[in-house]
Amino acid sequence: MNPRWESLARELDTRRAQHLYRTRRINDGPQGPELKIDGKSVLAFCSNDYLGLANYPPVIAALNEGARLYGAGSGAAHLVSGHSSAHHALEEELAAFTGRQRALLFSTGYMANTGTIAALAGRGDAVFQDRLNHASLIDGGLLSGARLQRYTHGHIGAIEPQLAHSSAKRKLIVSDGVFSMDGDLAPLPQLVACAEKHAAWLMLDDAHGLGVLGAGGRGCIEHFSLNAATVPILVGTLGKAFGTFGAFVAGDEVMIEYLIQSARSYIYTTAMPPAIAHATRTSLRLAQHEHWRREHLQELIARFRHGAQQLDLPLMDSFTPIQPLLVGDTQRAVELSAALYERGILISAIRPPTVPEGSARLRITFTAAHSGQQVDRLLSVLAEVL
């Protein structure tokens, strides 16, 4: 080994000893409930493809058509020559879907969050974030140079005094809509009230809510009967319920124009392939109009939670497709994940630092492509290994 890497090798050894070492498995095929991982057929319950659109024939056909019309890549950033008619049409449709004046595409959700926060807040400002916010939101707050203050998860009583005592010229409250590792929802109506009371902006990352929650799949804002005026900054991803790739920010005309001029992760990166944007237009329409997908998903969640209750499994409180089974001990979570895999069930063990110390878990997720029989099989195997 080259001596310069010895310190890194020691750190890797420490991660292995602490059961925190991450490895990749190779998936040889499309997304779906049944996967072939490293040559082994497994039933997967760890995908964010909540509506089952990632391998849905009409979406694949639209992707093929998009490649024929626009080629494989965009070739440049949006502000150079990479902004295609497919991108523009998708932005307009996302704006209409979310009830906003404009939407702006980003190449990834991470880039949407870091770029937006760093553009809207800076030195002399303050950013207030839930302690369980996604890493991309926390990193955006750190990159902005603003004073980053984190409040106890979902606790309005913790953020209220922070806002009241802040002398920042610009205050930005940032929260996930559905928390990706717990599956619970932010107290959005109370956050709206706090923002209005303290003249703060409110930014919602609804990556795991859009397409899933609300009668029309418009996420947490629809679930709580709120609107664009009360939640002015909305971030969504396209690689989860919509089954493709990329992300967007939606809001007023002035804010979107400001992001175009100021969000570094938008300005200085290649636009997503226009074929992806073309395919996402199809998945967006399907997500809105095929209500059976959300209905079936809720039926699966209810079926699982009922069965888990019968088995006395320690599920966390969630009515979303994210159903965490709390284990606590990191080594035990890894061992359970391995035992499930041996029996043909793929579920990831989520460990620190992704979740707090002592709260390792199995993150079980459901999609509209799962069947009731597959849920029953999962419950049977869980009963066996636990």
C-alpha positions, 0 to 999 in steps of 0.5 A, a space after each residue: 500500500 502507498 504510505 500516503 493512504 495508510 491513515 485512510 486505510 485505518 479509518 476504513 478498518 475502524 468503520 468495519 469494526 463498528 459495523 458502519 462500512 458501506 458496500 455496493 451490490 450490483 443490480 442486473 436489471 430494471 427497478 421493481 419488486 423482484 431484482 437480481 442482485 449479484 446474481 441472486 433473485 431477491 424480493 426488494 423492499 428498499 426502493 423509493 420508486 413509490 408509484 412503480 413508474 421506473 420500469 413502467 412501459 409507457 415511461 420507457 417508451 417516452 424515454 426511447 422517444 426522447 432519445 430519438 428526438 433529443 439524443 443521449 445527452 444535453 451537451 451543456 448547462 442550461 444557460 449555455 446550449 443545454 436547455 431543450 424544449 423538453 426541459 422547458 415543457 417539463 418545467 411548465 408542467 411541474 409549475 402547473 402541477 404544484 400551483 406555482 408561477 415557475 419551476 426550475 430543473 436541477 440535475 439532482 435533488 442534492 444540487 437543488 437543495 444546496 443551490 437554493 439555500 446557498 442562493 437565498 441565504 448568506 452572511 448576516 442571515 439565519 437558516 433554521 433546520 429540523 435536526 433530522 433534515 436530509 444531509 443535502 439541506 444541512 449542507 446547503 445551510 453550511 455552504 450558505 455562510 448564514 448562521 445555521 440553527 437546528 431545532 429538535 425534530 418536529 418541535 415547534 416549541 424549539 424553533 419559536 424562541 430561535 426565530 424570536 431571538 434572531 436579529 438576522 436580516 433574512 430568516 429561512 426555515 427549511 424542512 423535509 416534508 416526509 422525513 426519509 429515515 423515519 417516514 413521519 411528516 413535518 408539522 407543516 401548518 405550525 411551521 407556516 404559522 411560525 414563518 408568518 409570525 416571524 417574517 421568515 421564508 419557508 422552504 419545503 423539500 417534499 422529495 418523499 411526499 410528492 406523488 404519494 400524499 394528497 388526493 392528486 399526489 401533490 404531497 404534504 402541501 395538499 395533505 395539509 390543505 395548504 398552498 403556494 402562498 403559505 409554503 413559497 419555496 418547494 423542492 421536489 425530486 423526480 427519481 422517487 415517485 416519478 420514477 426518473 431522475 433529477 429535481 426541481 424548485 418551484 415558486 414565484 417568478 422572481 424567486 426562480 429568476 433569482 435562482 437562475 442568476 445565483 444558484 451555483 449548482 444550477 449555473 455550473 452543471 450540465 443539464 439533465 439529458 432531455 430524454 429524461 425530461 421527456 420521459 418525466 412528462 409522461 410519468 408526471 401525467 401518470 402520477 396525477 391521473 392514475 389514482 389507483 397507484 396511491 390507493 394500492 400503496 395505502 392498502 399495502 401499508 395498512 396490510 403491513 402495519 396490521 401484520 407487524 402489529 400482530 407480530 409485535 414488531 417495533 415499527 416507527 409511527 408512519 403512514 407513508 411508504 417508509 416503514 422503519 423497523 427500529 432495531 437500535 444496535 448497529 451490529 444487530 441491524 446489519 445482522 438482520 439485514 444479512 439474515 433477510 438477504 439470505 432468505 431472499 429479502 432485500 432491505 437495507 440496514 440504516 446506521 449512523 451517521 445517517 440516523 442518530 446513535 442507538 437508532 439503527 433500523 431496517 428501512 422498509 419501503 413499499 411501491 405500487 408495484 408490490 402485491 399483497 402476497 409479497 407483503 405477506 411473504 415479507 411478514 413471514 420472513 420477518 417473523 422467522 428472523 426476529 
